[in-house]
């Protein structure tokens, strides 16, 4: 579909099958559908998702709770993610979402309804555990250019710093010296490529580890 007008016929047909009288371009609304004894339904049309589309739909909520946005169904590698994210946004805003496929098939992804989020206690618990483990405040909120410092990375930096000073060491010795109880497993997994195993349970700092200490110096030194 190349024009917003191309979305109108299939959506009008869908609403008429549900008993609505449908008219296009009524006042500021792209589509208005009326059924006796009920609130009017407003549908705003765009070829793709945009901030302007959501702004228009939110404005229409001043007239009725039954507001939908309608777009061409996204295609391509990122389509599923784009649809999922915008569907979640519609639900949060109390909007309905309609998609129209290239063959004209209309799919109602969600109907308008009050937003009632379900809290994920497991995710909240993980967030608080990470908060408690993270030493100091090494990340400026919203800044990702340098990279995000996690509690795991801080533990790795402690192990790397110990090896940089003391040379090759057993994992158990590193754990005692740094307070990182999982030091042996952390160095064995070697997620960042900072540790080299020279014999069973004994590790050294790699060149990548030395660079890592330089790159992340501010984050582990400030946590001491």
MOVENZI-V274210 format. One record per residue. RES is the residue in one letter. SS is DSSP state (~ for helix, > for strand, _ for the rest). PSI is psi in radians with two decimals (NA if undefined). OMEGA is omega in radians with two decimals (999 if undefined). Layout:
res=RES ss=SS psi=PSI omega=OMEGA
res=RES ss=SS psi=PSI omega=OMEGA
This chain:
res=X ss=_ psi=2.34 omega=-3.02
res=X ss=_ psi=-0.31 omega=-3.10
res=X ss=_ psi=2.66 omega=3.09
res=X ss=_ psi=-0.59 omega=-3.13
res=X ss=~ psi=-0.45 omega=-3.13
res=X ss=~ psi=-0.36 omega=3.11
res=X ss=~ psi=-0.39 omega=-3.01
res=X ss=~ psi=-0.91 omega=-3.06
res=X ss=~ psi=-0.84 omega=-3.12
res=X ss=~ psi=-0.59 omega=3.12
res=X ss=~ psi=-0.69 omega=3.08
res=X ss=~ psi=-0.76 omega=3.14
res=X ss=~ psi=-0.70 omega=3.12
res=X ss=~ psi=-0.81 omega=-3.10
res=X ss=~ psi=-0.65 omega=3.12
res=X ss=~ psi=-0.59 omega=3.07
res=X ss=~ psi=-0.40 omega=3.12
res=X ss=_ psi=0.12 omega=3.05
res=X ss=_ psi=0.21 omega=3.13
res=X ss=_ psi=2.63 omega=2.89
res=X ss=> psi=2.19 omega=-2.95
res=X ss=> psi=2.35 omega=3.06
res=X ss=> psi=2.53 omega=-3.14
res=X ss=> psi=2.67 omega=3.08
res=X ss=> psi=1.07 omega=3.07
res=X ss=> psi=1.99 omega=-3.05
res=X ss=_ psi=-2.25 omega=-3.13
res=X ss=_ psi=-0.10 omega=-3.05
res=X ss=> psi=2.49 omega=3.11
res=X ss=> psi=-0.78 omega=3.13
res=X ss=> psi=2.36 omega=3.01
res=X ss=> psi=2.28 omega=3.12
res=X ss=> psi=2.34 omega=-3.06
res=X ss=> psi=2.35 omega=3.04
res=X ss=_ psi=2.36 omega=-2.99
res=X ss=_ psi=2.29 omega=3.07
res=X ss=_ psi=0.10 omega=-3.09
res=X ss=_ psi=2.84 omega=3.02
res=X ss=_ psi=2.59 omega=3.04
res=X ss=_ psi=2.68 omega=3.05
res=X ss=> psi=2.30 omega=3.09
res=X ss=> psi=2.36 omega=3.09
res=X ss=> psi=2.22 omega=3.07
res=X ss=> psi=2.29 omega=-3.03
res=X ss=> psi=2.40 omega=2.98
res=X ss=_ psi=2.65 omega=3.12
res=X ss=_ psi=-0.52 omega=-3.13
res=X ss=_ psi=2.91 omega=3.13
res=X ss=_ psi=2.48 omega=3.06
res=X ss=_ psi=2.79 omega=3.10
res=X ss=~ psi=-0.66 omega=3.13
res=X ss=~ psi=-0.67 omega=3.13
res=X ss=~ psi=-0.78 omega=3.12
res=X ss=~ psi=-0.65 omega=3.09
res=X ss=~ psi=-0.77 omega=3.12
res=X ss=~ psi=-0.79 omega=-3.10
res=X ss=~ psi=-0.70 omega=3.12
res=X ss=~ psi=-0.68 omega=3.09
res=X ss=~ psi=-0.66 omega=-3.13
res=X ss=~ psi=-0.37 omega=3.12
res=X ss=_ psi=-0.25 omega=3.06
res=X ss=_ psi=-0.33 omega=-3.09
res=X ss=_ psi=-0.54 omega=-3.10
res=X ss=_ psi=2.66 omega=3.06
res=X ss=_ psi=-0.25 omega=-3.06
res=X ss=_ psi=1.32 omega=-3.11
res=X ss=> psi=2.27 omega=3.08
res=X ss=> psi=2.65 omega=2.84
res=X ss=> psi=2.55 omega=-3.11
res=X ss=> psi=2.29 omega=-3.13
res=X ss=> psi=2.86 omega=2.96
res=X ss=> psi=2.44 omega=-3.13
res=X ss=_ psi=2.20 omega=-3.09
res=X ss=_ psi=2.58 omega=3.09
res=X ss=_ psi=2.75 omega=3.11
res=X ss=_ psi=-3.10 omega=-3.03
res=X ss=_ psi=-0.63 omega=-3.07
res=X ss=_ psi=0.12 omega=-3.03
res=X ss=~ psi=-0.79 omega=-3.09
res=X ss=~ psi=-0.74 omega=3.13
res=X ss=~ psi=-0.75 omega=-3.14
res=X ss=~ psi=-0.74 omega=3.14
res=X ss=~ psi=-0.76 omega=-3.13
res=X ss=~ psi=-0.79 omega=-3.11
res=X ss=~ psi=-0.74 omega=-3.12
res=X ss=~ psi=-0.51 omega=3.03
res=X ss=~ psi=-0.75 omega=3.11
res=X ss=~ psi=-0.68 omega=3.13
res=X ss=~ psi=-0.73 omega=3.10
res=X ss=~ psi=-0.79 omega=3.14
res=X ss=~ psi=-0.69 omega=-3.14
res=X ss=~ psi=-0.62 omega=-3.11
res=X ss=~ psi=-0.11 omega=-3.12
res=X ss=_ psi=0.41 omega=-3.13
res=X ss=_ psi=2.71 omega=2.97
res=X ss=> psi=2.78 omega=-3.14
res=X ss=> psi=2.22 omega=3.09
res=X ss=> psi=2.34 omega=3.02
res=X ss=> psi=2.59 omega=3.14
res=X ss=> psi=2.12 omega=3.14
res=X ss=_ psi=2.90 omega=-3.13
res=X ss=_ psi=-0.50 omega=3.13
res=X ss=_ psi=0.12 omega=3.08
res=X ss=_ psi=-0.02 omega=3.12
res=X ss=_ psi=2.26 omega=-3.12
res=X ss=> psi=2.32 omega=3.12
res=X ss=> psi=2.12 omega=3.08
res=X ss=> psi=1.88 omega=-3.09
res=X ss=> psi=-0.63 omega=3.05
res=X ss=> psi=2.71 omega=3.08
res=X ss=_ psi=2.75 omega=3.10
res=X ss=_ psi=2.42 omega=3.10
res=X ss=_ psi=2.72 omega=3.10
res=X ss=_ psi=2.50 omega=-3.13
res=X ss=_ psi=2.15 omega=3.12
res=X ss=_ psi=1.44 omega=-3.05
res=X ss=_ psi=2.54 omega=3.04
res=X ss=_ psi=2.13 omega=-3.12
res=X ss=_ psi=2.42 omega=3.09
res=X ss=_ psi=1.74 omega=-3.06
res=X ss=~ psi=-0.59 omega=-3.13
res=X ss=~ psi=-0.75 omega=3.12
res=X ss=~ psi=-0.67 omega=3.11
res=X ss=~ psi=-0.69 omega=3.13
res=X ss=~ psi=-0.71 omega=3.10
res=X ss=~ psi=-0.71 omega=3.13
res=X ss=~ psi=-0.78 omega=-3.12
res=X ss=~ psi=-0.60 omega=3.08
res=X ss=~ psi=-0.75 omega=3.11
res=X ss=~ psi=-0.69 omega=3.11
res=X ss=~ psi=-0.79 omega=-3.12
res=X ss=~ psi=-0.63 omega=-3.10
res=X ss=~ psi=-0.50 omega=-3.07
res=X ss=_ psi=2.15 omega=-3.11
res=X ss=_ psi=2.31 omega=-3.12
res=X ss=_ psi=-2.75 omega=3.12
res=X ss=_ psi=1.28 omega=-2.98
res=X ss=_ psi=-0.20 omega=-3.07
res=X ss=_ psi=2.22 omega=3.00
res=X ss=_ psi=2.20 omega=-3.09
res=X ss=_ psi=2.23 omega=3.13
res=X ss=_ psi=-0.13 omega=-3.10
res=X ss=_ psi=2.17 omega=3.14
res=X ss=_ psi=-0.01 omega=-3.05
res=X ss=_ psi=-0.77 omega=-3.13
res=X ss=_ psi=-0.47 omega=-3.09
res=X ss=_ psi=2.72 omega=-3.11
res=X ss=_ psi=2.31 omega=3.08
res=X ss=_ psi=2.06 omega=3.07
res=X ss=_ psi=2.93 omega=3.08
res=X ss=~ psi=-0.63 omega=3.11
res=X ss=~ psi=-0.75 omega=-3.14
res=X ss=~ psi=-0.67 omega=3.10
res=X ss=~ psi=-0.71 omega=3.09
res=X ss=~ psi=-0.74 omega=3.13
res=X ss=~ psi=-0.68 omega=3.13
res=X ss=~ psi=-0.65 omega=3.09
res=X ss=~ psi=-0.77 omega=3.12
res=X ss=~ psi=-0.75 omega=-3.14
res=X ss=~ psi=-0.74 omega=-3.14
res=X ss=~ psi=-0.67 omega=3.11
res=X ss=~ psi=-0.77 omega=3.14
res=X ss=~ psi=-0.58 omega=3.14
res=X ss=~ psi=-0.59 omega=-3.12
res=X ss=~ psi=-0.75 omega=-2.98
res=X ss=~ psi=-0.20 omega=-3.10
res=X ss=_ psi=-2.82 omega=-3.09
res=X ss=_ psi=2.42 omega=-3.09
res=X ss=> psi=2.70 omega=3.05
res=X ss=> psi=2.62 omega=3.12
res=X ss=~ psi=-0.67 omega=-3.14
res=X ss=~ psi=-0.63 omega=3.13
res=X ss=~ psi=-0.68 omega=3.11
res=X ss=~ psi=-0.72 omega=3.14
res=X ss=~ psi=-0.77 omega=-3.13
res=X ss=~ psi=-0.73 omega=-3.06
res=X ss=~ psi=-0.58 omega=-3.04
res=X ss=~ psi=-0.33 omega=-3.05
res=X ss=_ psi=0.13 omega=3.10
res=X ss=_ psi=1.73 omega=-3.04
res=X ss=_ psi=-0.51 omega=-3.08
res=X ss=_ psi=0.38 omega=-3.03
res=X ss=~ psi=-0.80 omega=-3.10
res=X ss=~ psi=-0.84 omega=-3.14
res=X ss=~ psi=-0.71 omega=-3.13
res=X ss=~ psi=-0.78 omega=-3.13
res=X ss=~ psi=-0.58 omega=3.11
res=X ss=~ psi=-0.74 omega=3.12
res=X ss=~ psi=-0.61 omega=3.03
res=X ss=_ psi=0.90 omega=-3.06
res=X ss=_ psi=-0.61 omega=-3.08
res=X ss=_ psi=-0.06 omega=-3.12
res=X ss=_ psi=0.42 omega=-3.05
res=X ss=_ psi=-0.25 omega=-2.98
res=X ss=> psi=2.42 omega=3.09
res=X ss=> psi=2.37 omega=3.13
res=X ss=> psi=2.14 omega=-3.11
res=X ss=> psi=-0.38 omega=2.99
res=X ss=> psi=3.08 omega=-3.05
res=X ss=_ psi=2.07 omega=3.08
res=X ss=_ psi=0.05 omega=-3.09
res=X ss=> psi=2.31 omega=-3.04
res=X ss=> psi=2.68 omega=3.06
res=X ss=> psi=2.87 omega=3.10
res=X ss=> psi=2.28 omega=3.11
res=X ss=_ psi=3.03 omega=3.08
res=X ss=~ psi=-0.66 omega=3.10
res=X ss=~ psi=-0.62 omega=3.10
res=X ss=~ psi=-0.68 omega=3.11
res=X ss=~ psi=-0.73 omega=3.10
res=X ss=~ psi=-0.65 omega=3.11
res=X ss=~ psi=-0.72 omega=3.11
res=X ss=~ psi=-0.65 omega=3.12
res=X ss=~ psi=-0.78 omega=-3.07
res=X ss=~ psi=-0.70 omega=-3.05
res=X ss=_ psi=0.32 omega=-3.03
res=X ss=~ psi=-0.75 omega=-3.07
res=X ss=~ psi=-0.53 omega=-3.00
res=X ss=~ psi=-0.58 omega=-3.13
res=X ss=~ psi=-0.52 omega=3.10
res=X ss=~ psi=-0.67 omega=-3.12
res=X ss=_ psi=-0.32 omega=-3.12
res=X ss=_ psi=-0.23 omega=-3.11
res=X ss=_ psi=NA omega=999
